[in-house]
Amino acid sequence: MLGADAMAKCLEAEGVEAVFGYPGVAICPFFNSMLSNNIDRILVRTEQNAAHAANGYARVSGKAGVCVATSGPGATNLITGIATAYADSIPLVCITGQVDSSLLGSDVFQEADITGAVESFVKYSYLIRKVEDIPRIFKEAFYIASTGRRGPVLIDVPIDIQNSTLNKFKYPEEVNLRTYKPTVKGHAVQIKKVINALSKAKRPIICAGGGVILSGAQKELQEFSHKNNIPVVSTMMGIGVMPTMDPLYFGMVGNNGKSYANRAMNDSDLLVMIGARVADRAVSQPDLVTENTVVIHIDVDPAEIGKNVGPTIPLVGDIKTIFEDLMDKEIDADYSEWIDTLNTYKADVKPRKKPDDKFVDPCEFITRLSQKLDDDCIYVADVGQNQMWSCGYHIVKKGQFLTSGGMGTMGYSIPAAIGARRAAKDRQIVAVCGDGSFQMSMMELATMQQHKLPVKIIIFHNGYLGLVREYQYNTYKGNYSVVDLSGSPDFSILAKAYGIECIVAENMSDIDEKIDEFLRLKEPVIMDVMIDPMYVVK
């Protein structure tokens, strides 16, 4: 068979259901070979969104997402999506076409050193030099992407390798990489130290990050928390580790988190960081938070432990496995007084400032929307003010909350929602974005229609790049520069051009009826929500 046929066979062997991509000459042999199998080939309208769609697919399916692009600009257009996945530890296998092997380094048409370009934000990358290496490299790529701390792996395949003949195809049954041995089982001595520390603590708090969700350990975390009456807060990427209304969940921490969640972190005497990087958005001043506090840091990636905060007790391993071990141990402590204190913190929060009643209140809108959404709805937030409002006011029940946390990539929500829809065709998918981020990926409305992957889209429409405008207001005393979105299209007319219905919500007077209509429609639908341009959540 041809190398391109072998590539297609490898994806079949991995149980791949869909690839998100954009063709070009250097990857055409592969796409031609894909005609012989049943794997969906989903055409996005720009390559960056292939990576975002694969990202959304991976986060909902639990399997590595696959994106494909051609050489040169096709490959370089993937870079932002690859970096986005790397920052949030999302498993992707990114396949790029490349110019003929004999021409590498000659600066020929559409040649780009993509393996070199992505070196700082992939787990690993391959440039295939021999057609015989295709099965081994594909097997390794999926294994590396999906184990340990998950992340993107890139495979660059020259067109002559795709067109070369492979005499015998055999897909490896296992991977044995001498220098890559992820730790799964937590060290028994360290687990005992964790239990002893919790037994001595008076005011413990668990801060759960995205690693808990990536490990599929939400159920285990909830059971551990309730068995031992330990309160939980989360980072942005950890939203959804517990239902929002769980009595032991106290919200998101960080610069844009709940004040009572941050206060809980600051006042704790034992902080258990689980699957979190302790990055600046979650803990802006780690030395202050950890002063006079016992810190337990649990993560599958040993490089993250101690990088930003020096832990008292480090514990390396897969979070799901570690929780299973922790559940077997007994903690001799009573934290009921601490829980009462945290509930007091929560009750003391001052009411936020309401916006002008001529517009929709975005926070109240999100809360009302959340109450009406299906219990297992997948809510995909973009980046900007809409992300802040979503983090603070979306109510997670049994569903998922997806967003770009580590990289903060605008334009993420719509393609990620498309990928999520492909992974879960029977679940409700809602993408929430601002009028700025919507215009970064509105071309993917065509992808939704072509491949019958309906997504419900909400546009918070305030005519500005809202979060940057807010920063300029605070920093430069209202001197605004290149944040005015004048010239934007009429979204109702744009939606009609794609054959999509658009519902316009101008204020709160009939908002419940508008939300009901929005959710009732089974086909793709856009809701254009008018927001006070000067509104900031206080």
Secondary structure, DSSP 4 states (H G I P E B T S, - for coil): -BHHHHHHHHHHHTT--EEEE---GGGHHHHHHGGGS--EEEE-SSHHHHHHHHHHHHHHHSS-EEEEE-STHHHHHTHHHHHHHHHTT--EEEEEEE--GGGTTS--TT---HHHHTGGGSSEEEE---GGGHHHHHHHHHHHHHSSS--EEEEEEEHHHHHSBPS-----S----TT-----SPPHHHHHHHHHHHHH-SSEEEEE-HHHHHTT-HHHHHHHHHHHT--EEE-GGGTTSS-TT-TTEEEE-STTS-HHHHHHHHH-SEEEEES----TTT-S-HHHHHTT-EEEEEES-TTTTTTSS--SEEEES-HHHHHHHHHTS------HHHHHHHHHHHHTPPPPPPPPTTS--HHHHHHHHHHHS-TT-EEEE-SSHHHHHHHHH---SSSEEE---SS--TT-HHHHHHHHHHH-TTS-EEEEEEHHHHHHHGGGHHHHHHTT---EEEEEE-SB-HHHHHHHHHHSTT---S-B-TT---HHHHHHHTT-EEEEE-SSTTHHHHHHHHHH--S-EEEEEE--TT----
